[in-house]
Amino acid sequence: MAQNEAVGRNIVVTGGGTGIGRAIATRLAGSGDRVTIVGRRRDVLRATAEELRGEHGLDVTPVDCDLADPDEVETALTRLPDRVDVLVNNAGSREPATGPGPHGVRARWRGDFERNVLTAVLLTESLRDRLTTDGGRVITVTSVAALRGGGSYGASKAALHAWNHSLAAQLGPQGVTCNIVAPGTVAGTEFFGSRLDDAELTRRAGRTLVGRVGRAADVAAAVVFLASPEAGFITGEILQCNGGELLGR
């Protein structure tokens, strides 16, 4: 299929203001797609959209929304495209430590579930009727932690894998594919903060087979492929993007 048959689509990217989400939005908009970036921080989203529109002439629209809040999701629907060709569920983060004892444990686990699972599920379910038949794509970004363990964060990402299997079965008859991209360590994002110093980068690079940690552009490239017409016969899959940090699952 010719490359230009994939452009001009309506694409929604959550967590699109920074890091991996921004890289995904930039790649897709750079191919001629109309991209809506969604996230909680209005100022960050607007700054990203203005930069991509102003400096690069890309078609990027910001929509601020707390995707874990059903009321905010319902309100945001009026600002999202009536037809969605590609939905990229990228929003997510790790719940910070919330204190000792069972109350702290519950807060951490509940926070990770809301930040990583509900942010994807609520929006996807709300947009199901808008997904393009015979060519629509749902792509969810998770983590290597879902495959090798990682406490409440890894468990929340693993929940998305199980959910995606069901979603692929439900939407497959409509010609909509549903896939996962599971990155390993990715530098240049807000996720690790100051923990990812030079020593830690070197240590993590040594765990890969290619001798380096990931970049946001690596994950964006995987998403772009799964969003393409060429990936139309791939669904219900987990595409690892970790440089060989974890193999064979």
Summary of the structure (lengths in Angstrom):
residues: 249
radius of gyration: 17.4
end to end distance: 30.3
largest distance: 57.4
contacts: 841
relative contact order: 0.14
helix: 50%
strand: 16%
